[in-house]
Amino acid sequence: MPDLEAIFKAYDIRGVVPDQLDADLARVVGAAFAHVLDRPPVVAVGYDMRTSSPELASAFTEGVTSQGCDVVDIGLASTDELYFASGHLDAPGAMFTASHNPPEYGGIKLCRAGAAPVGQDTGLAEIKSLVAAGGPASQSGRGTVTKRDLLHAYAEHLTSLVDVSGGRELKVVVDAGNGMAGLTIPAVLGPEGAATAAGLRIQLIPLYFELDGTFPNHEANPIEPDNLRDLQAKVLQTGADIGLAFDGDADRCWVIDEKAESVPPSAITALIATRQLAREPGATIIHNLICSRAVPEIIREHGGVPVRERVGHSFIKQTMAETGAIFGGEHSAHFYFRDFWRADSGLLAALHVIAALAAQDKPLSELMAAFTRYVASGEINRRVTDQRATMARIKAAYQGRSGVTIDELDGLTVEADDWWFNLRPSNTEPVLRLNAEAVDRTTMERVRDEVVDLIASG
């Protein structure tokens, strides 16, 4: 039995194939998943383009059917297409992907019916315990497997949620990173795509649309600046209006403006929030606590109710369910939509940005300027020998300072009138993650450097 502590993460299962995660383990996980969910009538299963994903998905399917449950195999899919399948079929789901991790990794993202998350506190710990015990016994009757292509239905559903008609024509570069956006983007934004049929006028310029789990061009992780360079160069070379970069399973989308500058995900969160509030005045919008201070300000200015939440999709989705929030955004370029079963979809977020850009005449940099009010540090990671002791020492350094408030909703957040920072421990490595923001660069750099020095002084 592999080290389950190493591969069962807070929100999914992930590890090196086959050393940490192989077909035998995937088979037991499938049986345990079906058992913990009280043997649902049907489970949706999808997988990405990684070389290991089809075998792992097939083994998982065997485990599910051993419990008497049927499986709908949707084949190659993005993670948000799997969430669509879960909502559309009202069935639990399993997506085989390691997202942005290197090629040797594999993984499983699980959800309940209606794309409700399965994390450590919502079933994953029970699944791990059952797997550690060898899994449940097989049932007398086996379930069936049905293959079903839901790509067109998924594309049409996304397009039904955003009015893309009537705007100006745009030139759009998309870097799929050899990941699943190479499958989903043509179905939505291509010449025969659902958005084009609905009236969107774009010239699509594709980069790395070939599905290839070895990632021959660059890692499919747009949060790393090095992985955006090809997209930035193509935007400038072609005079494009916008560039979009997706991660390996295409649930995250990063936006580049016409100057080849990155648009902060907080600004995208604020933009989409205003569009959603125009549809539903007074609605609640969720933002995680690392989003820019501009996000709750803009939500309030547009008549909405901002709710601050911890980092992580399970927290965002749970709070959306509790509050009836119409939308949620994270600093990591995850965007959640009530009308998409509260699941995250990078492509749905991209449709909102494209529609907003097409509906007016300004370039994207000018459009987004209204949503970018502060200067952020970006995430800074520092290795430490003792996370808890370092956090306590930094808390003590700021406690009692005039004009400073501290909260510990998620890590340590320290705020003043013109700056704030958040320091969070990583769940998977001895690292502290720092994000700082201020009214100007000088103040931000002063705060950032002070915290970095405090971390190092231990």
C-alpha positions in Angstrom: 0.0 0.0 0.0 1.5 3.4 -1.0 1.8 6.2 1.6 -1.7 7.5 1.6 -0.8 10.5 3.7 1.4 11.7 0.9 -1.2 11.5 -1.9 -4.5 12.3 -0.2 -4.4 16.1 -0.2 -6.9 18.6 1.2 -9.1 18.6 -1.9 -7.9 15.7 -4.1 -5.6 12.7 -4.6 -2.3 13.4 -6.3 1.0 11.6 -6.7 3.7 10.3 -9.0 2.6 7.4 -11.3 3.1 4.5 -10.7 5.2 4.9 -7.6 2.6 6.6 -5.5 -0.6 6.2 -7.5 -1.2 3.2 -9.8 -4.2 1.3 -11.3 -4.5 -1.0 -8.3 -4.9 1.9 -6.0 -7.3 3.7 -8.3 -9.4 0.6 -8.4 -9.7 0.5 -4.6 -10.4 4.3 -4.5 -13.2 3.8 -7.0 -14.8 1.1 -4.8 -14.3 3.2 -1.7 -15.8 6.3 -3.3 -18.9 4.5 -4.4 -19.2 2.9 -0.9 -18.8 6.2 1.0 -21.4 7.9 -1.3 -23.9 5.0 -0.5 -23.5 3.4 -3.9 -25.2 6.0 -6.1 -27.0 4.8 -9.2 -24.4 6.3 -11.6 -21.0 8.0 -11.4 -19.5 10.2 -14.2 -15.9 9.7 -15.0 -13.6 11.9 -17.2 -9.9 12.1 -17.7 -7.3 14.5 -19.1 -4.5 14.0 -21.7 -1.8 12.7 -19.4 -0.5 9.3 -20.5 -1.5 7.7 -17.2 -5.0 9.1 -17.0 -6.9 6.6 -19.2 -5.5 3.6 -17.3 -6.2 5.1 -13.9 -9.7 6.1 -15.0 -10.4 2.6 -16.3 -9.3 1.0 -13.0 -11.3 3.5 -11.0 -14.4 2.6 -13.1 -13.8 -1.1 -12.3 -13.9 -0.2 -8.6 -17.1 1.8 -9.0 -18.9 -1.0 -10.9 -17.7 -3.6 -8.4 -20.1 -1.8 -6.0 -23.1 -2.2 -8.3 -23.0 1.4 -9.6 -23.2 2.3 -13.3 -20.6 4.6 -14.8 -21.0 7.2 -17.5 -17.6 7.6 -19.2 -17.3 11.0 -20.8 -13.8 10.3 -22.0 -11.3 13.1 -22.6 -12.6 16.2 -20.7 -11.6 19.4 -18.8 -12.3 19.4 -15.1 -15.1 21.9 -15.6 -16.6 19.6 -18.2 -16.6 16.9 -15.6 -18.4 19.3 -13.2 -20.9 20.0 -15.9 -21.5 16.2 -16.3 -22.0 15.9 -12.6 -24.5 18.8 -12.6 -26.2 17.8 -15.8 -26.6 14.1 -14.9 -27.1 14.9 -11.1 -24.4 12.3 -10.4 -21.2 12.1 -8.5 -18.1 12.5 -10.6 -14.4 11.7 -10.8 -11.9 13.6 -12.9 -8.5 12.1 -13.6 -6.0 14.9 -13.7 -2.9 16.3 -11.9 -3.8 19.8 -13.2 -0.6 21.8 -13.6 1.8 19.2 -12.1 4.7 17.8 -14.2 4.0 14.8 -16.6 4.9 12.1 -14.1 2.0 13.0 -11.8 -1.5 11.7 -11.9 -4.5 12.6 -9.8 -8.2 12.3 -9.0 -10.6 15.1 -8.3 -13.9 13.9 -6.8 -17.3 15.5 -6.4 -20.8 14.6 -5.2 -23.9 15.0 -7.4 -24.3 18.5 -8.6 -20.5 19.1 -8.5 -20.5 19.4 -4.7 -16.9 19.2 -3.5 -15.4 16.1 -1.9 -12.5 17.2 0.4 -11.0 16.1 3.7 -14.0 17.2 5.7 -16.6 16.1 3.1 -15.8 12.5 2.4 -12.1 12.3 1.4 -10.9 11.3 4.8 -13.5 8.5 4.9 -12.4 7.3 1.5 -8.8 7.3 2.6 -9.6 5.2 5.7 -11.5 2.7 3.7 -8.7 2.5 1.1 -6.2 1.9 4.0 -8.4 -1.0 5.2 -8.3 -2.6 1.7 -11.5 -1.2 0.3 -15.1 -2.5 0.5 -16.1 -6.0 -0.6 -17.5 -6.3 -4.1 -21.2 -6.5 -4.5 -23.0 -9.4 -6.1 -24.1 -7.4 -9.2 -21.7 -5.3 -11.3 -22.6 -2.0 -12.7 -22.5 -1.1 -16.4 -20.3 1.4 -18.3 -21.8 3.7 -20.9 -19.7 6.1 -23.0 -21.2 9.5 -23.6 -19.9 12.6 -25.4 -21.0 15.7 -23.5 -18.7 18.2 -25.1 -21.4 19.9 -27.2 -23.9 20.1 -24.3 -21.2 21.6 -22.1 -20.3 24.2 -24.7 -23.9 25.2 -25.2 -24.5 25.4 -21.4 -21.5 27.8 -21.0 -22.7 30.0 -23.8 -26.2 30.1 -22.4 -24.8 31.8 -19.2 -23.1 34.7 -21.0 -24.6 37.0 -23.7 -21.8 37.1 -26.3 -23.8 38.6 -29.1 -23.6 42.1 -30.6 -20.1 43.1 -29.7 -17.2 44.1 -31.9 -14.9 41.5 -33.5 -11.8 40.6 -31.4 -8.5 38.9 -32.1 -8.0 36.3 -29.3 -4.8 34.2 -28.7 -5.3 31.1 -26.6 -2.4 29.1 -25.2 -3.8 25.7 -24.2 -0.5 24.5 -23.0 -1.1 21.1 -24.7 -3.8 20.6 -22.1 -7.5 20.1 -22.2 -8.3 23.6 -23.4 -7.1 22.2 -26.7 -10.4 20.2 -26.7 -12.8 22.6 -25.1 -11.8 25.9 -26.7 -12.7 24.9 -30.3 -16.0 23.6 -29.1 -16.8 27.0 -27.6 -14.7 29.7 -29.4 -13.9 27.9 -32.6 -15.5 28.7 -36.0 -18.1 26.0 -35.4 -18.2 26.6 -31.6 -21.2 27.3 -29.5 -20.2 30.9 -28.7 -19.7 31.7 -32.4 -23.1 30.3 -33.2 -24.5 32.6 -30.5 -23.1 35.7 -32.2 -19.5 36.0 -30.8 -17.2 37.4 -33.5 -13.6 36.5 -32.9 -10.5 35.5 -34.8 -9.1 32.6 -32.7 -5.3 32.2 -32.8 -4.4 28.8 -31.2 -1.2 28.0 -29.4 -0.3 24.4 -28.4 -3.8 22.9 -28.9 -2.4 19.4 -29.5 -3.3 17.2 -26.5 0.0 16.0 -25.1 0.5 15.0 -21.5 4.3 15.3 -21.8 3.9 19.1 -22.1 6.5 19.6 -24.8 6.3 23.4 -25.0 6.0 24.5 -21.4 4.3 23.5 -18.1 0.6 24.0 -18.2 0.7 26.3 -15.2 -0.2 29.9 -16.1 0.4 31.3 -12.6 4.2 31.0 -13.4 5.4 34.0 -15.5 7.8 31.8 -17.6 4.9 29.8 -18.9 3.2 33.0 -20.3 6.1 34.1 -22.5 5.0 32.4 -25.7 1.5 33.8 -25.3 2.7 37.3 -24.6 5.0 37.2 -27.7 2.1 35.9 -29.9 -0.3 38.7 -28.6 2.3 41.3 -29.5 3.2 39.7 -32.8 -0.4 39.4 -34.0 -1.8 42.6 -32.5 -4.3 40.6 -30.6 -6.9 42.2 -28.3 -6.5 39.6 -25.5 -4.6 36.5 -24.6 -5.8 33.5 -22.6 -3.7 30.8 -20.9 -5.2 27.7 -19.3 -3.7 25.1 -17.0 -3.6 21.4 -17.8 -7.1 20.5 -16.9 -8.4 23.9 -18.1 -10.3 24.9 -14.9 -8.1 28.0 -14.5 -7.7 30.8 -16.9 -5.1 33.6 -16.9 -5.7 36.8 -18.9 -3.1 38.8 -20.9 -4.0 42.3 -22.2 -3.1 43.8 -25.6 0.2 45.1 -24.2 1.1 41.5 -23.2 0.7 42.4 -19.5 -0.9 40.0 -17.0 -4.3 41.0 -15.7 -4.5 40.2 -12.0 -7.1 37.5 -11.2 -8.5 39.9 -8.5 -9.3 42.4 -11.3 -11.0 39.6 -13.3 -13.0 38.8 -10.1 -14.1 42.4 -9.7 -15.0 42.7 -13.4 -17.1 39.5 -13.4 -18.7 40.6 -10.1 -20.0 43.8 -11.7 -21.4 41.9 -14.6 -23.2 39.4 -12.3 -24.5 42.3 -10.1 -25.9 44.0 -13.2 -28.0 40.8 -13.7 -28.9 40.3 -10.1 -28.7 43.6 -8.1 -27.8 43.2 -4.4 -26.4 39.7 -4.8 -23.7 38.2 -2.6 -20.2 37.7 -4.1 -17.5 35.5 -2.4 -13.8 36.4 -2.5 -10.9 34.8 -0.8 -8.9 36.7 1.7 -5.9 37.1 -0.7 -7.9 38.9 -3.3 -7.2 42.6 -3.7 -8.9 45.0 -1.3 -10.4 46.5 -4.5 -12.6 43.5 -4.9 -14.9 44.1 -1.9 -14.8 47.8 -2.5 -16.1 47.4 -6.1 -18.7 44.9 -5.0 -20.1 47.3 -2.5 -19.9 50.2 -5.0 -22.1 48.2 -7.4 -24.6 47.3 -4.7 -23.4 43.8 -3.9 -22.6 42.1 -0.6 -19.0 40.9 -0.4 -18.2 37.9 1.8 -14.5 37.1 2.7 -13.6 33.5 2.8 -10.6 31.2 3.3 -8.5 30.0 0.3 -9.7 26.8 -1.3 -12.5 25.7 -3.5 -14.3 23.6 -0.8 -14.6 26.7 1.4 -15.7 29.0 -1.5 -18.3 26.5 -2.7 -19.7 25.8 0.8 -20.0 29.5 1.6 -21.7 30.1 -1.8 -24.2 27.4 -0.9 -24.8 28.9 2.5 -25.3 32.5 1.3 -26.8 31.9 -2.1 -23.9 33.8 -3.7 -24.0 34.3 -7.4 -20.3 34.3 -8.0 -16.9 33.7 -6.2 -13.3 34.4 -7.2 -9.9 33.5 -5.9 -6.5 35.1 -6.4 -5.3 31.9 -8.1 -7.5 32.4 -11.1 -10.3 30.1 -10.0 -13.7 31.5 -10.7 -17.0 30.0 -9.4 -20.5 30.4 -10.7 -23.8 29.7 -9.0 -25.4 28.9 -12.3 -22.6 26.4 -13.0 -23.4 24.4 -9.9 -21.1 26.7 -7.9 -18.2 25.0 -9.7 -15.2 26.8 -11.1 -14.7 27.2 -14.9 -11.9 29.0 -16.5 -13.6 29.1 -19.8 -16.8 30.6 -18.4 -14.7 33.3 -16.8 -13.0 33.9 -20.2 -16.3 34.3 -21.9 -17.3 37.0 -19.4 -14.0 38.9 -20.1 -14.4 38.5 -23.9 -18.0 39.7 -23.8 -17.1 42.7 -21.6 -14.3 43.6 -23.9 -16.3 43.2 -27.1 -19.2 45.3 -25.7 -17.1 48.5 -25.6 -14.3 50.2 -27.6 -11.5 50.5 -25.1 -8.5 48.1 -25.2 -8.4 45.6 -22.4 -5.7 47.5 -20.4 -8.0 50.5 -20.2 -11.0 48.4 -19.4 -9.3 46.7 -16.5 -7.6 49.8 -15.1 -10.8 50.6 -13.2 -10.5 47.3 -11.4 -6.8 47.5 -10.4 -6.4 50.0 -7.6 -3.5 48.8 -5.5 0.0 47.3 -5.9 0.4 43.6 -5.0 3.5 41.6 -4.2 2.4 38.4 -5.8 2.9 35.2 -3.8 6.3 34.8 -2.2 7.2 31.4 -0.8 9.8 31.0 2.0 11.0 27.7 3.5 11.0 27.5 7.3 12.0 24.9 9.8 8.9 25.5 12.1 5.8 27.0 10.5 3.9 27.5 13.7 6.8 29.1 15.6 7.5 31.5 12.7 3.9 32.5 12.4 3.7 33.2 16.2 6.8 35.3 16.1 5.5 37.4 13.2 2.1 37.8 14.9 3.9 39.1 18.0 5.9 41.6 16.0 2.7 43.3 14.8 0.4 42.8 17.8 -0.2 46.1 19.6 1.0 48.3 16.8 -1.2 51.4 16.4 -3.6 51.3 13.5 -3.0 47.6 12.9 -5.6 44.8 13.1 -4.9 41.1 13.0 -7.1 38.1 12.2 -6.5 34.4 11.7 -9.3 33.3 9.5 -6.7 31.6 7.2 -3.1 32.0 8.4 -2.3 35.4 9.6 -3.7 38.6 8.1 -2.4 41.9 9.3 -4.1 45.1 8.0 -3.5 48.9 8.2 -5.2 51.7 6.4 -2.9 51.7 3.4 -1.5 48.1 3.4 -2.2 44.5 4.4 -0.5 41.2 4.2 -1.4 37.6 4.6 1.0 34.8 5.7 -0.2 31.2 5.3 1.5 27.9 5.9 1.5 25.4 3.0 -0.3 22.1 3.7 2.1 20.0 1.7 5.6 21.4 2.4 7.5 23.4 5.0 6.8 26.7 3.4 5.1 30.0 4.3 3.2 31.9 1.6 3.2 35.7 1.7 0.9 38.0 -0.1 1.1 41.8 0.5 -0.7 44.8 -1.0 -0.6 48.5 -0.5 -1.7 51.8 -2.0 1.6 52.3 -3.8 4.7 50.3 -4.7 7.0 51.9 -2.1 4.7 51.0 0.7 4.1 47.5 -0.6 7.8 46.8 -0.9 8.4 48.1 2.6 5.8 45.8 4.1 6.9 42.9 1.9 10.5 43.2 2.8 9.8 43.7 6.5 7.8 40.4 6.6 10.4 38.5 4.6 13.2 39.7 6.9 11.1 38.6 9.9 10.7 35.2 8.4 14.4 34.9 7.8 15.4 36.2 11.2 14.2 33.0 12.9 
